[in-house]
């Protein structure tokens, strides 16, 4: 075993200091050390996108990043978006448009969509599809996910469809 190393990260706006093994994955740090179980681990190869979080505002696969790599960085997980009774607009849209079924991919989809909406105009549904192309879902067929994101993008732009 390697010697544990102290890291300090800001997770969902709160500074956290912890001693971690150098080999501990960020996903495991979030889930097991901090109890933030919204970050799901699917493929453990960075392919499925279920573990997507935002690191310094950019989407990242928490299953491919070591916790020590997050030292002095800001992490946003799905828990930062909202909670039951106080969901953010994107979460509400996923609910309204039935954009989830089993829910396993949903946290990664929400975090990827958050990143996309912050950075891009998403003027077409193809823009949304391309942006989500790194997130896999076996249940929804993506159409309802795209409709949910489109509804938020259009409402923020003042568009009506």
TORLOVO-705384 format. One line per 10 residues: number of its first residue (from 1); their letters; for each residue x, y, z of N, C-alpha, C. Coordinates in nm, 4 decimals. Layout:
N
NUM = a = X,Y,Z,X,Y,Z,X,Y,Z ~ ...
This chain:
161
1 = xxxxxxxxxx = 0.0835,-0.1185,0.0000,0.0000,0.0000,0.0000,0.0878,0.1247,0.0000 ~ 0.0443,0.2215,-0.0751,0.1152,0.3487,-0.0790,0.0727,0.4343,0.0383 ~ 0.1557,0.5279,0.0706,0.1272,0.6186,0.1809,0.0144,0.7151,0.1427 ~ -0.0808,0.7319,0.2326,-0.1924,0.8235,0.2090,-0.1400,0.9662,0.1975 ~ -0.2106,1.0436,0.1190,-0.1731,1.1826,0.0946,-0.2929,1.2715,0.1246 ~ -0.2691,1.3825,0.1904,-0.3764,1.4780,0.2182,-0.4092,1.5565,0.0919 ~ -0.5379,1.5662,0.0644,-0.5848,1.6513,-0.0449,-0.6914,1.7445,0.0103 ~ -0.7042,1.8579,-0.0533,-0.8124,1.9507,-0.0228,-0.8829,1.9821,-0.1533 ~ -1.0107,1.9530,-0.1564,-1.0921,1.9792,-0.2745,-1.2158,2.0565,-0.2319 ~ -1.2711,2.1278,-0.3254,-1.4000,2.1914,-0.3024,-1.5030,2.1055,-0.3742
11 = xxxxxxxxxx = -1.5929,2.0464,-0.2986,-1.6951,1.9589,-0.3551,-1.8310,2.0226,-0.3308 ~ -1.8968,2.0557,-0.4398,-2.0290,2.1194,-0.4334,-2.0272,2.2436,-0.3450 ~ -1.9177,2.3204,-0.3580,-1.9060,2.4469,-0.2869,-1.8504,2.4375,-0.1463 ~ -1.8197,2.3184,-0.1010,-1.7715,2.2992,0.0356,-1.6291,2.2425,0.0337 ~ -1.5380,2.3072,0.1067,-1.3995,2.2598,0.1138,-1.3926,2.1325,0.1965 ~ -1.3184,2.0348,0.1439,-1.3031,1.9057,0.2098,-1.1551,1.8706,0.2090 ~ -1.1031,1.8312,0.3246,-0.9662,1.7811,0.3336,-0.9737,1.6369,0.3807 ~ -0.8985,1.5512,0.3130,-0.9006,1.4092,0.3477,-0.7671,1.3461,0.3101 ~ -0.7330,1.2420,0.3812,-0.6154,1.1621,0.3479,-0.6617,1.0492,0.2563 ~ -0.5997,1.0387,0.1393,-0.6394,0.9377,0.0416,-0.5181,0.8613,-0.0085
21 = xxxxxxxxxx = -0.5406,0.7370,-0.0422,-0.4372,0.6575,-0.1086,-0.4203,0.7124,-0.2500 ~ -0.2990,0.7172,-0.3014,-0.2771,0.7703,-0.4370,-0.3561,0.6967,-0.5454 ~ -0.3897,0.5719,-0.5228,-0.4616,0.4920,-0.6234,-0.6135,0.5045,-0.6134 ~ -0.6658,0.5790,-0.5166,-0.8101,0.5917,-0.4985,-0.8696,0.6740,-0.6121 ~ -0.9669,0.6172,-0.6800,-1.0336,0.6885,-0.7884,-1.1246,0.7978,-0.7330 ~ -1.1399,0.9045,-0.8099,-1.2270,1.0142,-0.7693,-1.3695,0.9636,-0.7451 ~ -1.4181,0.8746,-0.8292,-1.5534,0.8203,-0.8104,-1.5661,0.7521,-0.6752 ~ -1.4660,0.6747,-0.6375,-1.4706,0.6055,-0.5080,-1.4563,0.7034,-0.3923 ~ -1.3758,0.8070,-0.4095,-1.3627,0.9110,-0.3075,-1.4982,0.9780,-0.2850 ~ -1.5641,1.0157,-0.3933,-1.6939,1.0829,-0.3813,-1.7978,0.9914,-0.3179
31 = xxxxxxxxxx = -1.8048,0.8681,-0.3639,-1.9065,0.7750,-0.3177,-1.8797,0.7220,-0.1766 ~ -1.7579,0.6736,-0.1534,-1.7293,0.6014,-0.0296,-1.6737,0.6891,0.0817 ~ -1.5930,0.7877,0.0463,-1.5359,0.8750,0.1486,-1.6341,0.9860,0.1856 ~ -1.6959,1.0465,0.0830,-1.7851,1.1594,0.1091,-1.9329,1.1219,0.1125 ~ -1.9674,1.0017,0.0726,-2.1069,0.9587,0.0755,-2.1935,1.0199,-0.0323 ~ -2.1336,1.0719,-0.1382,-2.2077,1.1321,-0.2490,-2.2322,1.0242,-0.3546 ~ -2.3350,0.9474,-0.3334,-2.3588,0.8290,-0.4150,-2.4304,0.8569,-0.5467 ~ -2.4562,0.9818,-0.5767,-2.5174,1.0161,-0.7050,-2.4240,0.9924,-0.8217 ~ -2.2947,0.9956,-0.7978,-2.1979,0.9654,-0.9021,-2.1941,0.8136,-0.9182 ~ -2.2464,0.7657,-1.0296,-2.2559,0.6215,-1.0513,-2.1332,0.5689,-1.1234
41 = xxxxxxxxxx = -2.1003,0.4448,-1.0959,-1.9886,0.3792,-1.1630,-2.0471,0.2670,-1.2468 ~ -2.0296,0.2786,-1.3780,-2.0841,0.1781,-1.4688,-1.9758,0.0918,-1.5276 ~ -1.9079,0.1430,-1.6267,-1.8130,0.0616,-1.7027,-1.6722,0.0599,-1.6443 ~ -1.6381,0.1594,-1.5661,-1.5042,0.1752,-1.5079,-1.3953,0.1903,-1.6142 ~ -1.4353,0.2317,-1.7345,-1.3406,0.2542,-1.8433,-1.3603,0.3910,-1.9089 ~ -1.4480,0.4740,-1.8546,-1.4731,0.6063,-1.9103,-1.5610,0.6072,-2.0328 ~ -1.6250,0.4963,-2.0630,-1.7039,0.4851,-2.1852,-1.8501,0.5252,-2.1644 ~ -1.9088,0.4877,-2.0518,-2.0538,0.5022,-2.0365,-2.0991,0.6408,-1.9906 ~ -2.0141,0.7142,-1.9196,-2.0502,0.8489,-1.8756,-2.1311,0.8564,-1.7483 ~ -2.1641,0.7443,-1.6848,-2.2453,0.7462,-1.5627,-2.1752,0.8180,-1.4485
51 = xxxxxxxxxx = -2.0430,0.8229,-1.4524,-1.9654,0.8828,-1.3434,-1.9279,1.0285,-1.3710 ~ -1.9883,1.0906,-1.4710,-1.9509,1.2265,-1.5101,-1.9762,1.3256,-1.3974 ~ -1.8735,1.4029,-1.3672,-1.8794,1.5147,-1.2728,-1.8160,1.6343,-1.3430 ~ -1.8268,1.7494,-1.2827,-1.7586,1.8673,-1.3360,-1.6377,1.8963,-1.2499 ~ -1.5229,1.9096,-1.3130,-1.3976,1.9424,-1.2451,-1.3537,2.0783,-1.2979 ~ -1.3513,2.1761,-1.2099,-1.3220,2.3141,-1.2506,-1.4090,2.3565,-1.3683 ~ -1.5354,2.3119,-1.3665,-1.6325,2.3529,-1.4670,-1.6357,2.2702,-1.5934 ~ -1.5471,2.1721,-1.6057,-1.5437,2.0881,-1.7250,-1.5854,1.9453,-1.6897 ~ -1.6638,1.8839,-1.7771,-1.7055,1.7467,-1.7487,-1.5844,1.6544,-1.7514 ~ -1.5853,1.5584,-1.6585,-1.4762,1.4625,-1.6456,-1.5331,1.3302,-1.5976
61 = xxxxxxxxxx = -1.4665,1.2240,-1.6328,-1.5054,1.0903,-1.5890,-1.4374,1.0616,-1.4554 ~ -1.5170,1.0503,-1.3513,-1.4627,1.0274,-1.2168,-1.4020,0.8885,-1.2020 ~ -1.4348,0.7971,-1.2934,-1.3758,0.6628,-1.2872,-1.2373,0.6585,-1.3503 ~ -1.1969,0.7654,-1.4171,-1.0664,0.7705,-1.4827,-0.9701,0.8664,-1.4138 ~ -1.0147,0.9298,-1.3092,-0.9343,1.0316,-1.2419,-0.9073,0.9877,-1.0990 ~ -0.7852,1.0021,-1.0557,-0.7520,0.9727,-0.9169,-0.7917,1.0907,-0.8293 ~ -0.8296,1.0627,-0.7069,-0.8675,1.1689,-0.6130,-0.7529,1.2681,-0.5933 ~ -0.6289,1.2187,-0.5915,-0.5147,1.3099,-0.5733,-0.5023,1.4086,-0.6888 ~ -0.5526,1.3739,-0.8060,-0.5519,1.4659,-0.9194,-0.6508,1.5807,-0.9001 ~ -0.7445,1.5637,-0.8099,-0.8442,1.6671,-0.7827,-0.7990,1.7650,-0.6749
71 = xxxxxxxxxx = -0.6819,1.7421,-0.6184,-0.6307,1.8303,-0.5130,-0.6304,1.9754,-0.5607 ~ -0.6867,2.0635,-0.4770,-0.6963,2.2071,-0.5022,-0.7868,2.2409,-0.6215 ~ -0.8780,2.1519,-0.6532,-0.9705,2.1748,-0.7639,-1.1137,2.1771,-0.7116 ~ -1.2039,2.2226,-0.7963,-1.3452,2.2308,-0.7615,-1.4220,2.1214,-0.8344 ~ -1.4986,2.0437,-0.7596,-1.5768,1.9327,-0.8137,-1.7243,1.9631,-0.7931 ~ -1.8031,1.9416,-0.8974,-1.9488,1.9496,-0.8863,-2.0045,1.8119,-0.9192 ~ -2.0868,1.7597,-0.8308,-2.1541,1.6326,-0.8536,-2.3026,1.6594,-0.8761 ~ -2.3761,1.5563,-0.9114,-2.5197,1.5705,-0.9345,-2.5900,1.6251,-0.8104 ~ -2.5352,1.5982,-0.6921,-2.5970,1.6496,-0.5691,-2.5953,1.8023,-0.5638 ~ -2.5084,1.8661,-0.6427,-2.5017,2.0127,-0.6430,-2.6174,2.0762,-0.7185
81 = xxxxxxxxxx = -2.6859,1.9982,-0.8004,-2.7904,2.0546,-0.8853,-2.9180,2.0854,-0.8088 ~ -2.9560,2.0002,-0.7192,-3.0800,2.0175,-0.6450,-3.1140,1.8883,-0.5751 ~ -3.2293,1.8864,-0.5147,-3.2732,1.7665,-0.4428,-3.4265,1.7600,-0.4489 ~ -3.4803,1.6505,-0.4037,-3.6256,1.6342,-0.4047,-3.6877,1.7517,-0.3298 ~ -3.7844,1.8134,-0.3918,-3.8488,1.9303,-0.3331,-3.7812,2.0608,-0.3706 ~ -3.6606,2.0526,-0.4253,-3.5885,2.1732,-0.4675,-3.4989,2.1396,-0.5872 ~ -3.5599,2.0771,-0.6896,-3.4840,2.0404,-0.8084,-3.4530,2.1638,-0.8923 ~ -3.3416,2.1584,-0.9645,-3.3147,2.2679,-1.0563,-3.3967,2.2482,-1.1835 ~ -3.3914,2.3446,-1.2734,-3.4767,2.3409,-1.3927,-3.4483,2.2183,-1.4801 ~ -3.3229,2.1792,-1.4928,-3.2896,2.0637,-1.5751,-3.3450,1.9350,-1.5138
91 = xxxxxxxxxx = -3.3316,1.9194,-1.3853,-3.3887,1.8017,-1.3187,-3.5403,1.7986,-1.3352 ~ -3.6039,1.9145,-1.3203,-3.7493,1.9215,-1.3398,-3.7875,1.8820,-1.4820 ~ -3.7091,1.9285,-1.5791,-3.7374,1.8957,-1.7192,-3.7209,1.7457,-1.7451 ~ -3.6186,1.6838,-1.6839,-3.6037,1.5395,-1.6979,-3.7282,1.4691,-1.6435 ~ -3.7798,1.5164,-1.5329,-3.9006,1.4583,-1.4742,-4.0214,1.4823,-1.5661 ~ -4.0397,1.6066,-1.6100,-4.1561,1.6428,-1.6916,-4.1584,1.5699,-1.8258 ~ -4.0418,1.5471,-1.8839,-4.0332,1.4875,-2.0170,-4.0026,1.3377,-2.0129 ~ -4.0100,1.2788,-1.8944,-3.9863,1.1343,-1.8778,-3.8509,1.0939,-1.9369 ~ -3.7486,1.1719,-1.9026,-3.6154,1.1526,-1.9599,-3.5308,1.0547,-1.8798 ~ -3.5955,0.9735,-1.7998,-3.5217,0.8707,-1.7274,-3.6123,0.7510,-1.7091
101 = xxxxxxxxxx = -3.5498,0.6373,-1.7014,-3.6256,0.5168,-1.6713,-3.5626,0.4497,-1.5509 ~ -3.4595,0.3731,-1.5712,-3.3983,0.3083,-1.4540,-3.3220,0.4100,-1.3709 ~ -3.2721,0.5162,-1.4328,-3.2057,0.6234,-1.3608,-3.0557,0.6072,-1.3438 ~ -2.9999,0.4958,-1.3867,-2.8574,0.4744,-1.3629,-2.7715,0.5759,-1.4373 ~ -2.8043,0.6066,-1.5604,-2.7253,0.7012,-1.6394,-2.7604,0.8465,-1.6095 ~ -2.8709,0.8699,-1.5421,-2.9247,1.0044,-1.5254,-2.8271,1.1037,-1.4621 ~ -2.7563,1.0710,-1.3546,-2.6625,1.1686,-1.2993,-2.5568,1.2141,-1.4001 ~ -2.5026,1.1193,-1.4746,-2.4038,1.1553,-1.5766,-2.4640,1.2391,-1.6872 ~ -2.5859,1.2048,-1.7275,-2.6557,1.2837,-1.8304,-2.6797,1.4261,-1.7811 ~ -2.7249,1.4385,-1.6573,-2.7508,1.5715,-1.6011,-2.6238,1.6555,-1.5935
111 = xxxxxxxxxx = -2.5132,1.5938,-1.5525,-2.3884,1.6693,-1.5398,-2.3314,1.7061,-1.6767 ~ -2.3417,1.6142,-1.7721,-2.2974,1.6458,-1.9079,-2.3828,1.7573,-1.9663 ~ -2.5138,1.7481,-1.9499,-2.6040,1.8516,-2.0019,-2.5774,1.9861,-1.9351 ~ -2.5481,1.9850,-1.8060,-2.5150,2.1091,-1.7357,-2.3926,2.1740,-1.7992 ~ -2.2906,2.0952,-1.8227,-2.1690,2.1444,-1.8874,-2.2001,2.1987,-2.0266 ~ -2.2752,2.1237,-2.1048,-2.3097,2.1663,-2.2407,-2.3858,2.2982,-2.2403 ~ -2.4854,2.3096,-2.1523,-2.5684,2.4304,-2.1504,-2.4898,2.5522,-2.1034 ~ -2.3902,2.5320,-2.0198,-2.3071,2.6440,-1.9749,-2.2149,2.6951,-2.0849 ~ -2.1755,2.6071,-2.1760,-2.0707,2.6405,-2.2721,-2.1179,2.6626,-2.4152 ~ -2.2291,2.6024,-2.4525,-2.2692,2.6032,-2.5934,-2.4131,2.6503,-2.6093
121 = xxxxxxxxxx = -2.4428,2.7034,-2.7275,-2.5781,2.7541,-2.7517,-2.6778,2.6417,-2.7782 ~ -2.6313,2.5250,-2.8219,-2.7183,2.4097,-2.8477,-2.8386,2.4495,-2.9328 ~ -2.8088,2.5077,-3.0478,-2.9142,2.5594,-3.1338,-2.9973,2.4513,-3.2017 ~ -2.9439,2.3301,-3.2107,-3.0210,2.2225,-3.2732,-3.0193,2.0991,-3.1841 ~ -3.1131,2.0107,-3.2112,-3.1155,1.8843,-3.1385,-2.9917,1.8010,-3.1705 ~ -2.9379,1.8185,-3.2903,-2.8142,1.7486,-3.3254,-2.6978,1.7946,-3.2376 ~ -2.6968,1.9226,-3.1998,-2.5946,1.9721,-3.1066,-2.6045,1.8978,-2.9733 ~ -2.7260,1.8785,-2.9259,-2.7478,1.8077,-2.8000,-2.7056,1.6618,-2.8149 ~ -2.7464,1.5992,-2.9250,-2.7089,1.4595,-2.9488,-2.5571,1.4425,-2.9496 ~ -2.4893,1.5310,-3.0199,-2.3434,1.5225,-3.0258,-2.2821,1.5415,-2.8879
131 = xxxxxxxxxx = -2.3335,1.6369,-2.8131,-2.2828,1.6622,-2.6792,-2.3027,1.5458,-2.5841 ~ -2.4101,1.4723,-2.6033,-2.4406,1.3566,-2.5178,-2.3822,1.2258,-2.5705 ~ -2.3101,1.2314,-2.6806,-2.2648,1.1083,-2.7453,-2.1722,1.0240,-2.6581 ~ -2.1162,1.0808,-2.5543,-2.0315,1.0052,-2.4630,-2.1052,0.9474,-2.3439 ~ -2.2363,0.9614,-2.3420,-2.3179,0.9077,-2.2326,-2.4095,0.7991,-2.2874 ~ -2.3954,0.6806,-2.2317,-2.4744,0.5679,-2.2788,-2.5955,0.5426,-2.1905 ~ -2.7063,0.5080,-2.2558,-2.8292,0.4724,-2.1853,-2.8916,0.3551,-2.2574 ~ -2.9315,0.2557,-2.1815,-2.9943,0.1386,-2.2409,-3.1464,0.1464,-2.2364 ~ -3.2012,0.2451,-2.1673,-3.3457,0.2470,-2.1428,-3.4233,0.3497,-2.2248 ~ -3.3733,0.4717,-2.2358,-3.4588,0.5810,-2.2815,-3.4674,0.5990,-2.4308
141 = xxxxxxxxxx = -3.3673,0.5585,-2.5051,-3.3656,0.5899,-2.6467,-3.3274,0.7347,-2.6725 ~ -3.2964,0.8089,-2.5707,-3.2421,0.9454,-2.5759,-3.3422,1.0532,-2.6173 ~ -3.4490,1.0195,-2.6855,-3.5390,1.1233,-2.7369,-3.5968,1.2104,-2.6260 ~ -3.6379,1.1498,-2.5164,-3.6944,1.2274,-2.4065,-3.5858,1.3099,-2.3362 ~ -3.4648,1.2582,-2.3327,-3.3525,1.3333,-2.2761,-3.3289,1.4587,-2.3598 ~ -3.3284,1.4430,-2.4898,-3.3074,1.5566,-2.5801,-3.4212,1.6568,-2.5654 ~ -3.5440,1.6094,-2.5553,-3.6583,1.7004,-2.5369,-3.6469,1.7779,-2.4059 ~ -3.6007,1.7118,-2.3014,-3.5862,1.7793,-2.1719,-3.4806,1.8885,-2.1794 ~ -3.3678,1.8576,-2.2370,-3.2605,1.9579,-2.2488,-3.3052,2.0711,-2.3401 ~ -3.3701,2.0361,-2.4507,-3.4200,2.1382,-2.5438,-3.5171,2.2318,-2.4720
151 = xxxxxxxxxx = -3.6048,2.1787,-2.3891,-3.7018,2.2621,-2.3162,-3.6309,2.3635,-2.2278 ~ -3.5244,2.3218,-2.1602,-3.4509,2.4141,-2.0730,-3.3761,2.5172,-2.1563 ~ -3.3091,2.4725,-2.2607,-3.2346,2.5652,-2.3474,-3.3297,2.6689,-2.4056 ~ -3.4446,2.6237,-2.4568,-3.5411,2.7165,-2.5158,-3.6002,2.8111,-2.4123 ~ -3.6293,2.7617,-2.2924,-3.6878,2.8497,-2.1903,-3.5874,2.9539,-2.1457 ~ -3.4601,2.9178,-2.1378,-3.3583,3.0155,-2.0976,-3.3328,3.1178,-2.2077 ~ -3.3558,3.0779,-2.3339,-3.3364,3.1688,-2.4459,-3.4634,3.2474,-2.4772 ~ -3.5734,3.2136,-2.4107,-3.7008,3.2803,-2.4345,-3.7715,3.2279,-2.5571 ~ -3.7289,3.1124,-2.6074,-3.7919,3.0515,-2.7249,-3.9091,2.9644,-2.6822 ~ -4.0044,2.9541,-2.7701,-4.1147,2.8587,-2.7483,-4.1252,2.7717,-2.8719
161 = x = -4.1435,2.6439,-2.8498,-4.1566,2.5505,-2.9639,-4.2911,2.4852,-2.9569
